[in-house]
Amino acid sequence: MKLLRSVAAVVLSYIVVYGIVFCSDPVLTHFFPTQYVAGRVPPLFLLWISTAIFAVATFFGGWLCTLIAPSKPGIHLFVLFLIGELIGLGFTWKMWGTWPHWYSLTWLIVWPVFLWIGGNLKR
């Protein structure tokens, strides 16, 4: 049961972060219909809004991971960090020619920082 809860802490936390970011796209599209369009790079201010949403979601994901973890929350947080960074590196590589480089690199930096902050909130 402890192993299941450990896996759930990491997987559920990642799903929550991804879900928040994924659900923010239709909201941004609703409020900025001519600027937030699929297939086009949004304007700079929308990229920063999207990054802020990602930071808040990551903060919440870090907090949730350490809350659910049955023991050693730091190890669970580190596993979540590794999974997110690997997936983030994959997306960065895939989008390197189409999105601004700073955007992907910023998300790769925001992920560990806000995970750590959110994860340390419980302590």
N, CA, C and O atoms as a GROMACS GRO file, in nm:
protein
  492
    1MET      N    1   0.082  -0.119   0.000
    1MET     CA    2   0.000   0.000   0.000
    1MET      C    3   0.087   0.126   0.000
    1MET      O    4   0.051   0.226  -0.061
    2LYS      N    5   0.201   0.119   0.070
    2LYS     CA    6   0.291   0.233   0.076
    2LYS      C    7   0.350   0.264  -0.062
    2LYS      O    8   0.364   0.380  -0.099
    3LEU      N    9   0.384   0.158  -0.137
    3LEU     CA   10   0.437   0.178  -0.271
    3LEU      C   11   0.333   0.242  -0.363
    3LEU      O   12   0.364   0.332  -0.440
    4LEU      N   13   0.210   0.196  -0.353
    4LEU     CA   14   0.102   0.252  -0.432
    4LEU      C   15   0.083   0.401  -0.401
    4LEU      O   16   0.063   0.481  -0.492
    5ARG      N   17   0.089   0.435  -0.275
    5ARG     CA   18   0.073   0.576  -0.236
    5ARG      C   19   0.192   0.659  -0.285
    5ARG      O   20   0.175   0.775  -0.322
    6SER      N   21   0.311   0.602  -0.285
    6SER     CA   22   0.428   0.672  -0.336
    6SER      C   23   0.414   0.701  -0.485
    6SER      O   24   0.440   0.813  -0.530
    7VAL      N   25   0.374   0.601  -0.560
    7VAL     CA   26   0.354   0.619  -0.704
    7VAL      C   27   0.242   0.720  -0.729
    7VAL      O   28   0.253   0.806  -0.816
    8ALA      N   29   0.134   0.708  -0.652
    8ALA     CA   30   0.021   0.800  -0.667
    8ALA      C   31   0.062   0.944  -0.639
    8ALA      O   32   0.016   1.035  -0.706
    9ALA      N   33   0.148   0.965  -0.540
    9ALA     CA   34   0.192   1.100  -0.506
    9ALA      C   35   0.260   1.167  -0.625
    9ALA      O   36   0.233   1.283  -0.655
   10VAL      N   37   0.346   1.095  -0.691
   10VAL     CA   38   0.420   1.151  -0.804
   10VAL      C   39   0.331   1.163  -0.927
   10VAL      O   40   0.325   1.269  -0.990
   11VAL      N   41   0.262   1.056  -0.962
   11VAL     CA   42   0.181   1.055  -1.084
   11VAL      C   43   0.064   1.154  -1.074
   11VAL      O   44   0.040   1.230  -1.167
   12LEU      N   45  -0.006   1.152  -0.964
   12LEU     CA   46  -0.119   1.242  -0.947
   12LEU      C   47  -0.074   1.389  -0.949
   12LEU      O   48  -0.141   1.474  -1.007
   13SER      N   49   0.038   1.416  -0.887
   13SER     CA   50   0.089   1.553  -0.886
   13SER      C   51   0.123   1.600  -1.027
   13SER      O   52   0.092   1.714  -1.063
   14TYR      N   53   0.185   1.514  -1.105
   14TYR     CA   54   0.217   1.551  -1.243
   14TYR      C   55   0.089   1.572  -1.325
   14TYR      O   56   0.080   1.667  -1.402
   15ILE      N   57  -0.007   1.484  -1.307
   15ILE     CA   58  -0.134   1.496  -1.380
   15ILE      C   59  -0.205   1.626  -1.344
   15ILE      O   60  -0.262   1.692  -1.431
   16VAL      N   61  -0.202   1.664  -1.217
   16VAL     CA   62  -0.266   1.789  -1.174
   16VAL      C   63  -0.198   1.909  -1.240
   16VAL      O   64  -0.266   1.998  -1.290
   17VAL      N   65  -0.065   1.912  -1.239
   17VAL     CA   66   0.006   2.023  -1.302
   17VAL      C   67  -0.027   2.028  -1.451
   17VAL      O   68  -0.061   2.134  -1.504
   18TYR      N   69  -0.017   1.915  -1.518
   18TYR     CA   70  -0.047   1.910  -1.660
   18TYR      C   71  -0.192   1.950  -1.687
   18TYR      O   72  -0.220   2.022  -1.782
   19GLY      N   73  -0.283   1.904  -1.602
   19GLY     CA   74  -0.425   1.937  -1.620
   19GLY      C   75  -0.452   2.086  -1.607
   19GLY      O   76  -0.528   2.142  -1.686
   20ILE      N   77  -0.390   2.150  -1.509
   20ILE     CA   78  -0.410   2.294  -1.491
   20ILE      C   79  -0.357   2.369  -1.613
   20ILE      O   80  -0.424   2.459  -1.665
   21VAL      N   81  -0.239   2.333  -1.658
   21VAL     CA   82  -0.180   2.401  -1.774
   21VAL      C   83  -0.263   2.374  -1.899
   21VAL      O   84  -0.288   2.464  -1.978
   22PHE      N   85  -0.305   2.250  -1.917
   22PHE     CA   86  -0.386   2.213  -2.034
   22PHE      C   87  -0.520   2.287  -2.033
   22PHE      O   88  -0.565   2.334  -2.138
   23CYS      N   89  -0.583   2.297  -1.917
   23CYS     CA   90  -0.712   2.365  -1.907
   23CYS      C   91  -0.700   2.517  -1.919
   23CYS      O   92  -0.799   2.585  -1.946
   24SER      N   93  -0.581   2.570  -1.900
   24SER     CA   94  -0.565   2.714  -1.914
   24SER      C   95  -0.568   2.758  -2.060
   24SER      O   96  -0.598   2.874  -2.089
   25ASP      N   97  -0.537   2.669  -2.152
   25ASP     CA   98  -0.538   2.704  -2.294
   25ASP      C   99  -0.676   2.751  -2.342
   25ASP      O  100  -0.684   2.857  -2.405
   26PRO      N  101  -0.784   2.677  -2.316
   26PRO     CA  102  -0.915   2.727  -2.359
   26PRO      C  103  -0.954   2.860  -2.292
   26PRO      O  104  -1.021   2.943  -2.353
   27VAL      N  105  -0.911   2.878  -2.168
   27VAL     CA  106  -0.942   3.004  -2.099
   27VAL      C  107  -0.870   3.120  -2.168
   27VAL      O  108  -0.929   3.224  -2.194
   28LEU      N  109  -0.741   3.101  -2.196
   28LEU     CA  110  -0.666   3.206  -2.265
   28LEU      C  111  -0.722   3.230  -2.406
   28LEU      O  112  -0.726   3.343  -2.453
   29THR      N  113  -0.763   3.124  -2.472
   29THR     CA  114  -0.823   3.138  -2.604
   29THR      C  115  -0.953   3.217  -2.597
   29THR      O  116  -0.982   3.297  -2.685
   30HIS      N  117  -1.031   3.195  -2.493
   30HIS     CA  118  -1.157   3.268  -2.475
   30HIS      C  119  -1.133   3.418  -2.455
   30HIS      O  120  -1.201   3.501  -2.515
   31PHE      N  121  -1.035   3.451  -2.372
   31PHE     CA  122  -1.009   3.591  -2.342
   31PHE      C  123  -0.927   3.663  -2.449
   31PHE      O  124  -0.934   3.785  -2.462
   32PHE      N  125  -0.849   3.588  -2.525
   32PHE     CA  126  -0.765   3.646  -2.630
   32PHE      C  127  -0.782   3.567  -2.760
   32PHE      O  128  -0.687   3.504  -2.807
   33PRO      N  129  -0.903   3.569  -2.818
   33PRO     CA  130  -0.932   3.481  -2.932
   33PRO      C  131  -0.849   3.508  -3.057
   33PRO      O  132  -0.822   3.416  -3.133
   34THR      N  133  -0.809   3.631  -3.079
   34THR     CA  134  -0.731   3.660  -3.201
   34THR      C  135  -0.581   3.646  -3.178
   34THR      O  136  -0.504   3.643  -3.274
   35GLN      N  137  -0.539   3.638  -3.051
   35GLN     CA  138  -0.396   3.633  -3.022
   35GLN      C  139  -0.349   3.497  -2.975
   35GLN      O  140  -0.232   3.462  -2.994
   36TYR      N  141  -0.436   3.420  -2.914
   36TYR     CA  142  -0.399   3.288  -2.865
   36TYR      C  143  -0.462   3.184  -2.958
   36TYR      O  144  -0.570   3.132  -2.931
   37VAL      N  145  -0.393   3.157  -3.068
   37VAL     CA  146  -0.446   3.073  -3.174
   37VAL      C  147  -0.353   2.953  -3.193
   37VAL      O  148  -0.231   2.966  -3.190
   38ALA      N  149  -0.413   2.837  -3.211
   38ALA     CA  150  -0.334   2.715  -3.233
   38ALA      C  151  -0.250   2.730  -3.359
   38ALA      O  152  -0.296   2.780  -3.461
   39GLY      N  153  -0.125   2.686  -3.350
   39GLY     CA  154  -0.037   2.690  -3.465
   39GLY      C  155   0.045   2.818  -3.477
   39GLY      O  156   0.135   2.827  -3.560
   40ARG      N  157   0.013   2.917  -3.393
   40ARG     CA  158   0.088   3.044  -3.395
   40ARG      C  159   0.148   3.070  -3.257
   40ARG      O  160   0.090   3.034  -3.155
   41VAL      N  161   0.262   3.132  -3.256
   41VAL     CA  162   0.323   3.170  -3.129
   41VAL      C  163   0.248   3.292  -3.075
   41VAL      O  164   0.236   3.393  -3.145
   42PRO      N  165   0.198   3.283  -2.952
   42PRO     CA  166   0.126   3.397  -2.894
   42PRO      C  167   0.218   3.516  -2.870
   42PRO      O  168   0.340   3.501  -2.870
   43PRO      N  169   0.160   3.634  -2.850
   43PRO     CA  170   0.244   3.750  -2.819
   43PRO      C  171   0.314   3.733  -2.684
   43PRO      O  172   0.278   3.647  -2.603
   44LEU      N  173   0.412   3.816  -2.662
   44LEU     CA  174   0.498   3.805  -2.544
   44LEU      C  175   0.420   3.806  -2.413
   44LEU      O  176   0.449   3.725  -2.324
   45PHE      N  177   0.323   3.895  -2.398
   45PHE     CA  178   0.251   3.902  -2.271
   45PHE      C  179   0.173   3.774  -2.243
   45PHE      O  180   0.158   3.735  -2.127
   46LEU      N  181   0.124   3.707  -2.346
   46LEU     CA  182   0.053   3.580  -2.325
   46LEU      C  183   0.150   3.467  -2.290
   46LEU      O  184   0.114   3.376  -2.215
   47LEU      N  185   0.269   3.473  -2.343
   47LEU     CA  186   0.369   3.373  -2.305
   47LEU      C  187   0.404   3.388  -2.157
   47LEU      O  188   0.423   3.288  -2.088
   48TRP      N  189   0.411   3.511  -2.109
   48TRP     CA  190   0.439   3.533  -1.967
   48TRP      C  191   0.321   3.493  -1.879
   48TRP      O  192   0.341   3.441  -1.770
   49ILE      N  193   0.199   3.518  -1.926
   49ILE     CA  194   0.080   3.473  -1.851
   49ILE      C  195   0.079   3.321  -1.842
   49ILE      O  196   0.052   3.264  -1.736
   50SER      N  197   0.108   3.256  -1.952
   50SER     CA  198   0.114   3.110  -1.955
   50SER      C  199   0.223   3.058  -1.861
   50SER      O  200   0.204   2.957  -1.792
   51THR      N  201   0.335   3.125  -1.858
   51THR     CA  202   0.444   3.086  -1.768
   51THR      C  203   0.403   3.105  -1.622
   51THR      O  204   0.436   3.022  -1.537
   52ALA      N  205   0.331   3.212  -1.592
   52ALA     CA  206   0.283   3.234  -1.456
   52ALA      C  207   0.184   3.126  -1.414
   52ALA      O  208   0.188   3.078  -1.300
   53ILE      N  209   0.096   3.087  -1.504
   53ILE     CA  210   0.001   2.978  -1.476
   53ILE      C  211   0.078   2.849  -1.449
   53ILE      O  212   0.045   2.775  -1.356
   54PHE      N  213   0.180   2.823  -1.530
   54PHE     CA  214   0.264   2.704  -1.511
   54PHE      C  215   0.333   2.708  -1.374
   54PHE      O  216   0.343   2.605  -1.306
   55ALA      N  217   0.382   2.826  -1.334
   55ALA     CA  218   0.450   2.839  -1.206
   55ALA      C  219   0.354   2.809  -1.090
   55ALA      O  220   0.391   2.738  -0.996
   56VAL      N  221   0.234   2.862  -1.096
   56VAL     CA  222   0.135   2.837  -0.990
   56VAL      C  223   0.097   2.689  -0.987
   56VAL      O  224   0.087   2.630  -0.880
   57ALA      N  225   0.076   2.630  -1.104
   57ALA     CA  226   0.041   2.488  -1.111
   57ALA      C  227   0.154   2.402  -1.057
   57ALA      O  228   0.130   2.303  -0.987
   58THR      N  229   0.278   2.439  -1.088
   58THR     CA  230   0.394   2.364  -1.039
   58THR      C  231   0.407   2.375  -0.888
   58THR      O  232   0.436   2.277  -0.821
   59PHE      N  233   0.384   2.495  -0.835
   59PHE     CA  234   0.384   2.516  -0.691
   59PHE      C  235   0.283   2.424  -0.624
   59PHE      O  236   0.314   2.357  -0.525
   60PHE      N  237   0.162   2.421  -0.679
   60PHE     CA  238   0.056   2.335  -0.625
   60PHE      C  239   0.094   2.188  -0.638
   60PHE      O  240   0.069   2.109  -0.547
   61GLY      N  241   0.154   2.150  -0.750
   61GLY     CA  242   0.197   2.011  -0.770
   61GLY      C  243   0.302   1.968  -0.670
   61GLY      O  244   0.298   1.855  -0.621
   62GLY      N  245   0.398   2.055  -0.640
   62GLY     CA  246   0.499   2.024  -0.540
   62GLY      C  247   0.439   2.006  -0.402
   62GLY      O  248   0.476   1.915  -0.328
   63TRP      N  249   0.347   2.095  -0.367
   63TRP     CA  250   0.278   2.086  -0.238
   63TRP      C  251   0.198   1.956  -0.228
   63TRP      O  252   0.204   1.886  -0.127
   64LEU      N  253   0.125   1.924  -0.335
   64LEU     CA  254   0.043   1.803  -0.337
   64LEU      C  255   0.128   1.677  -0.326
   64LEU      O  256   0.093   1.584  -0.254
   65CYS      N  257   0.240   1.674  -0.397
   65CYS     CA  258   0.328   1.558  -0.394
   65CYS      C  259   0.377   1.529  -0.253
   65CYS      O  260   0.373   1.414  -0.208
   66THR      N  261   0.423   1.632  -0.183
   66THR     CA  262   0.473   1.609  -0.048
   66THR      C  263   0.360   1.581   0.051
   66THR      O  264   0.381   1.515   0.153
   67LEU      N  265   0.242   1.629   0.021
   67LEU     CA  266   0.127   1.602   0.107
   67LEU      C  267   0.085   1.456   0.098
   67LEU      O  268   0.053   1.394   0.200
   68ILE      N  269   0.084   1.401  -0.022
   68ILE     CA  270   0.038   1.264  -0.044
   68ILE      C  271   0.147   1.161  -0.010
   68ILE      O  272   0.116   1.049   0.031
   69ALA      N  273   0.273   1.199  -0.026
   69ALA     CA  274   0.383   1.104  -0.005
   69ALA      C  275   0.376   1.041   0.134
   69ALA      O  276   0.362   1.112   0.234
   70PRO      N  277   0.385   0.908   0.140
   70PRO     CA  278   0.373   0.840   0.270
   70PRO      C  279   0.493   0.864   0.363
   70PRO      O  280   0.479   0.864   0.485
   71SER      N  281   0.609   0.883   0.304
   71SER     CA  282   0.731   0.910   0.380
   71SER      C  283   0.833   0.970   0.285
   71SER      O  284   0.817   0.962   0.164
   72LYS      N  285   0.937   1.030   0.340
   72LYS     CA  286   1.044   1.089   0.260
   72LYS      C  287   0.991   1.174   0.145
   72LYS      O  288   1.014   1.142   0.028
   73PRO      N  289   0.921   1.283   0.176
   73PRO     CA  290   0.862   1.366   0.070
   73PRO      C  291   0.965   1.424  -0.025
   73PRO      O  292   0.934   1.449  -0.142
   74GLY      N  293   1.088   1.447   0.023
   74GLY     CA  294   1.191   1.501  -0.064
   74GLY      C  295   1.227   1.408  -0.179
   74GLY      O  296   1.254   1.454  -0.290
   75ILE      N  297   1.226   1.279  -0.153
   75ILE     CA  298   1.256   1.183  -0.260
   75ILE      C  299   1.143   1.182  -0.363
   75ILE      O  300   1.169   1.176  -0.483
   76HIS      N  301   1.020   1.187  -0.316
   76HIS     CA  302   0.906   1.192  -0.408
   76HIS      C  303   0.912   1.318  -0.494
   76HIS      O  304   0.886   1.314  -0.615
   77LEU      N  305   0.945   1.428  -0.431
   77LEU     CA  306   0.956   1.555  -0.502
   77LEU      C  307   1.068   1.548  -0.606
   77LEU      O  308   1.054   1.602  -0.716
   78PHE      N  309   1.178   1.483  -0.572
   78PHE     CA  310   1.289   1.470  -0.665
   78PHE      C  311   1.249   1.383  -0.786
   78PHE      O  312   1.285   1.415  -0.899
   79VAL      N  313   1.176   1.276  -0.761
   79VAL     CA  314   1.129   1.191  -0.872
   79VAL      C  315   1.036   1.270  -0.963
   79VAL      O  316   1.045   1.261  -1.085
   80LEU      N  317   0.946   1.347  -0.903
   80LEU     CA  318   0.856   1.433  -0.982
   80LEU      C  319   0.937   1.533  -1.062
   80LEU      O  320   0.907   1.558  -1.179
   81PHE      N  321   1.039   1.590  -1.002
   81PHE     CA  322   1.128   1.683  -1.072
   81PHE      C  323   1.192   1.616  -1.193
   81PHE      O  324   1.192   1.672  -1.303
   82LEU      N  325   1.248   1.496  -1.173
   82LEU     CA  326   1.315   1.426  -1.283
   82LEU      C  327   1.219   1.396  -1.398
   82LEU      O  328   1.252   1.417  -1.514
   83ILE      N  329   1.101   1.347  -1.364
   83ILE     CA  330   1.002   1.316  -1.468
   83ILE      C  331   0.966   1.441  -1.546
   83ILE      O  332   0.964   1.440  -1.669
   84GLY      N  333   0.936   1.549  -1.474
   84GLY     CA  334   0.899   1.674  -1.540
   84GLY      C  335   1.009   1.732  -1.625
   84GLY      O  336   0.984   1.781  -1.735
   85GLU      N  337   1.134   1.727  -1.575
   85GLU     CA  338   1.246   1.782  -1.653
   85GLU      C  339   1.269   1.700  -1.779
   85GLU      O  340   1.296   1.756  -1.885
   86LEU      N  341   1.259   1.567  -1.768
   86LEU     CA  342   1.278   1.484  -1.888
   86LEU      C  343   1.171   1.511  -1.992
   86LEU      O  344   1.201   1.523  -2.111
   87ILE      N  345   1.047   1.519  -1.948
   87ILE     CA  346   0.938   1.552  -2.042
   87ILE      C  347   0.957   1.693  -2.097
   87ILE      O  348   0.936   1.717  -2.216
   88GLY      N  349   0.996   1.786  -2.010
   88GLY     CA  350   1.021   1.923  -2.053
   88GLY      C  351   1.134   1.933  -2.155
   88GLY      O  352   1.124   2.010  -2.251
   89LEU      N  353   1.240   1.856  -2.136
   89LEU     CA  354   1.349   1.853  -2.233
   89LEU      C  355   1.300   1.799  -2.368
   89LEU      O  356   1.342   1.847  -2.474
   90GLY      N  357   1.212   1.700  -2.363
   90GLY     CA  358   1.155   1.647  -2.487
   90GLY      C  359   1.072   1.751  -2.561
   90GLY      O  360   1.084   1.766  -2.682
   91PHE      N  361   0.990   1.823  -2.488
   91PHE     CA  362   0.911   1.929  -2.550
   91PHE      C  363   1.000   2.042  -2.601
   91PHE      O  364   0.974   2.098  -2.708
   92THR      N  365   1.104   2.074  -2.526
   92THR     CA  366   1.197   2.180  -2.570
   92THR      C  367   1.263   2.140  -2.701
   92THR      O  368   1.274   2.221  -2.794
   93TRP      N  369   1.307   2.017  -2.709
   93TRP     CA  370   1.371   1.969  -2.831
   93TRP      C  371   1.272   1.972  -2.948
   93TRP      O  372   1.308   2.011  -3.059
   94LYS      N  373   1.149   1.929  -2.923
   94LYS     CA  374   1.047   1.924  -3.028
   94LYS      C  375   1.008   2.064  -3.077
   94LYS      O  376   0.987   2.084  -3.197
   95MET      N  377   0.998   2.161  -2.986
   95MET     CA  378   0.950   2.294  -3.020
   95MET      C  379   1.062   2.395  -3.046
   95MET      O  380   1.035   2.514  -3.064
   96TRP      N  381   1.186   2.351  -3.049
   96TRP     CA  382   1.301   2.440  -3.056
   96TRP      C  383   1.294   2.536  -3.175
   96TRP      O  384   1.333   2.652  -3.161
   97GLY      N  385   1.248   2.492  -3.287
   97GLY     CA  386   1.246   2.578  -3.406
   97GLY      C  387   1.121   2.663  -3.420
   97GLY      O  388   1.118   2.754  -3.504
   98THR      N  389   1.017   2.636  -3.340
   98THR     CA  390   0.891   2.708  -3.360
   98THR      C  391   0.857   2.807  -3.249
   98THR      O  392   0.794   2.909  -3.276
   99TRP      N  393   0.899   2.779  -3.127
   99TRP     CA  394   0.872   2.870  -3.014
   99TRP      C  395   1.000   2.940  -2.974
   99TRP      O  396   1.109   2.890  -3.000
  100PRO      N  397   0.988   3.056  -2.910
  100PRO     CA  398   1.110   3.125  -2.864
  100PRO      C  399   1.188   3.037  -2.768
  100PRO      O  400   1.130   2.969  -2.682
  101HIS      N  401   1.320   3.038  -2.782
  101HIS     CA  402   1.405   2.952  -2.699
  101HIS      C  403   1.392   2.987  -2.551
  101HIS      O  404   1.393   2.898  -2.466
  102TRP      N  405   1.381   3.114  -2.520
  102TRP     CA  406   1.374   3.156  -2.379
  102TRP      C  407   1.252   3.096  -2.310
  102TRP      O  408   1.254   3.070  -2.190
  103TYR      N  409   1.143   3.075  -2.388
  103TYR     CA  410   1.019   3.025  -2.329
  103TYR      C  411   1.039   2.884  -2.274
  103TYR      O  412   1.004   2.856  -2.159
  104SER      N  413   1.093   2.796  -2.354
  104SER     CA  414   1.116   2.659  -2.309
  104SER      C  415   1.219   2.654  -2.196
  104SER      O  416   1.203   2.579  -2.100
  105LEU      N  417   1.324   2.733  -2.208
  105LEU     CA  418   1.427   2.734  -2.104
  105LEU      C  419   1.372   2.789  -1.973
  105LEU      O  420   1.410   2.742  -1.865
  106THR      N  421   1.285   2.888  -1.982
  106THR     CA  422   1.222   2.943  -1.861
  106THR      C  423   1.139   2.837  -1.791
  106THR      O  424   1.143   2.825  -1.669
  107TRP      N  425   1.062   2.761  -1.868
  107TRP     CA  426   0.980   2.656  -1.807
  107TRP      C  427   1.068   2.549  -1.742
  107TRP      O  428   1.031   2.494  -1.639
  108LEU      N  429   1.183   2.519  -1.803
  108LEU     CA  430   1.275   2.422  -1.744
  108LEU      C  431   1.334   2.472  -1.613
  108LEU      O  432   1.372   2.393  -1.527
  109ILE      N  433   1.343   2.603  -1.598
  109ILE     CA  434   1.392   2.662  -1.473
  109ILE      C  435   1.280   2.676  -1.371
  109ILE      O  436   1.299   2.652  -1.252
  110VAL      N  437   1.162   2.715  -1.418
  110VAL     CA  438   1.047   2.734  -1.328
  110VAL      C  439   1.008   2.602  -1.261
  110VAL      O  440   0.973   2.601  -1.143
  111TRP      N  441   1.014   2.494  -1.334
  111TRP     CA  442   0.970   2.363  -1.283
  111TRP      C  443   1.039   2.324  -1.152
  111TRP      O  444   0.969   2.301  -1.053
  112PRO      N  445   1.172   2.317  -1.145
  112PRO     CA  446   1.232   2.276  -1.018
  112PRO      C  447   1.217   2.379  -0.907
  112PRO      O  448   1.200   2.343  -0.790
  113VAL      N  449   1.224   2.506  -0.942
  113VAL     CA  450   1.216   2.611  -0.839
  113VAL      C  451   1.080   2.609  -0.770
  113VAL      O  452   1.073   2.610  -0.647
  114PHE      N  453   0.973   2.608  -0.847
  114PHE     CA  454   0.839   2.614  -0.788
  114PHE      C  455   0.797   2.480  -0.729
  114PHE      O  456   0.716   2.476  -0.636
  115LEU      N  457   0.850   2.369  -0.780
  115LEU     CA  458   0.827   2.240  -0.714
  115LEU      C  459   0.886   2.242  -0.575
  115LEU      O  460   0.822   2.200  -0.478
  116TRP      N  461   1.009   2.293  -0.565
  116TRP     CA  462   1.078   2.298  -0.436
  116TRP      C  463   1.006   2.389  -0.336
  116TRP      O  464   0.989   2.355  -0.219
  117ILE      N  465   0.964   2.507  -0.385
  117ILE     CA  466   0.892   2.600  -0.298
  117ILE      C  467   0.761   2.537  -0.250
  117ILE      O  468   0.731   2.539  -0.131
  118GLY      N  469   0.683   2.481  -0.343
  118GLY     CA  470   0.557   2.418  -0.306
  118GLY      C  471   0.576   2.297  -0.215
  118GLY      O  472   0.499   2.274  -0.122
  119GLY      N  473   0.681   2.221  -0.243
  119GLY     CA  474   0.709   2.102  -0.161
  119GLY      C  475   0.754   2.137  -0.020
  119GLY      O  476   0.730   2.061   0.073
  120ASN      N  477   0.818   2.249  -0.004
  120ASN     CA  478   0.864   2.291   0.129
  120ASN      C  479   0.758   2.366   0.207
  120ASN      O  480   0.781   2.400   0.324
  121LEU      N  481   0.646   2.392   0.148
  121LEU     CA  482   0.538   2.462   0.218
  121LEU      C  483   0.484   2.378   0.333
  121LEU      O  484   0.445   2.432   0.437
  122LYS      N  485   0.482   2.248   0.313
  122LYS     CA  486   0.426   2.157   0.415
  122LYS      C  487   0.513   2.147   0.538
  122LYS      O  488   0.463   2.126   0.649
  123ARG      N  489   0.643   2.160   0.521
  123ARG     CA  490   0.738   2.139   0.632
  123ARG      C  491   0.731   2.245   0.735
  123ARG      O  492   0.804   2.240   0.834
   0.00000   0.00000   0.00000
